Amino acid sequence: IELKGKAIKSIGTVEIEGEAIVTKNPITLLGFVNPSTGMITEDGHDLNGQIITDKIFIFPRGIGSTVGPYVLINLVKNEMGPKAIINRESDQGTVSGCSVAKIPMAYGLEEDPTEVIKSGDRLKIVINDGKSMITILD
């Protein structure tokens, strides 16, 4: 399966492979993600206790605080960041955080990535000139 979409241009050209971690619930980066451990720490969230480090983190969109970008920056600084982020919709906090932290980000795909991609799927992401191609490898 291949999905085409948009990507943030500030990352340039990137090709990444990795394991997906997926939630259908929006994420508040500030408070939901521990920047020292890469763990989701929100009681009641379906990913509570899961680690996003070195995974392709897929969620519908970011919500909440404008401080969220600093969480992404600190995740990368602490070597706990995701390999990439895929969103159904872009939001200012996630886009700006990914841009500054240099985390590849894809969004606006032809199909809802939270419906098509499952946690544990192995993905290949190619980002070039503001466009993305996501391939589900297995």
VENCORBEL-V739576 format. One record per pair of residues at least 6 apart in sequence whose ideal C-beta (glycine too) atoms are under 7 Angstrom apart, sorted by the first residue. I is the first residue (numbers start at 1). J is the second residue. Records with the same first field share a line. If there is no record, write none. Layout:
I: J / J
This chain:
1: 116 / 136
2: 133 / 134 / 135
3: 109 / 110 / 111 / 113 / 116 / 134
4: 109 / 110 / 133
5: 106 / 107 / 108 / 109 / 110 / 132
6: 106 / 107 / 108 / 130 / 131 / 132
7: 105 / 106 / 127 / 130 / 131 / 132
8: 95 / 98 / 99 / 105
9: 129 / 130
10: 99
11: 102 / 104 / 127
13: 127 / 128
14: 104 / 127
15: 126
16: 83 / 84 / 104 / 125
17: 122 / 123 / 124
18: 54 / 55 / 56 / 83 / 123
19: 55 / 56 / 120 / 122
20: 55 / 56 / 58 / 117 / 118 / 119 / 120 / 121 / 123
21: 47 / 50 / 52 / 55 / 57 / 58 / 119
22: 58 / 114 / 117 / 118 / 119
23: 46 / 47 / 59
24: 60 / 114
25: 45 / 46
26: 59 / 60 / 61 / 62 / 63
27: 59 / 62
28: 63 / 64 / 65
29: 62 / 68 / 71 / 72 / 93 / 97
30: 64 / 65 / 67 / 68 / 71
31: 42
32: 40 / 41 / 42 / 45
33: 40 / 52 / 71
34: 41
35: 71 / 74 / 75 / 78 / 80
36: 78 / 80
37: 80
38: 51 / 52 / 53 / 75 / 80
39: 49 / 50 / 51
40: 47 / 48 / 49 / 50 / 52
41: 48
42: 48
52: 82
53: 80 / 81 / 82
54: 83
55: 82 / 83
56: 82 / 83 / 84 / 86 / 123 / 125
57: 82 / 85
58: 86 / 113 / 114 / 117
59: 87 / 114
60: 87 / 88 / 89 / 114
61: 87 / 88 / 89 / 91
62: 68 / 91 / 93 / 94
66: 93
68: 93 / 94 / 97
69: 93 / 96 / 97 / 100
72: 81 / 97 / 98 / 101 / 103
73: 97 / 100 / 101
75: 81
76: 101 / 102 / 103
81: 101 / 103
82: 103
84: 103 / 104 / 105 / 125
85: 94 / 98 / 103 / 105
86: 106 / 107 / 113 / 134
87: 94 / 107
88: 112 / 113 / 114
89: 107
90: 107 / 108
94: 105
95: 105
98: 105
104: 125 / 127
106: 125 / 127 / 132 / 134
109: 134
117: 123 / 136
121: 136
122: 137 / 138
123: 134 / 135 / 136 / 137
124: 135 / 137
125: 132 / 134
126: 132 / 133
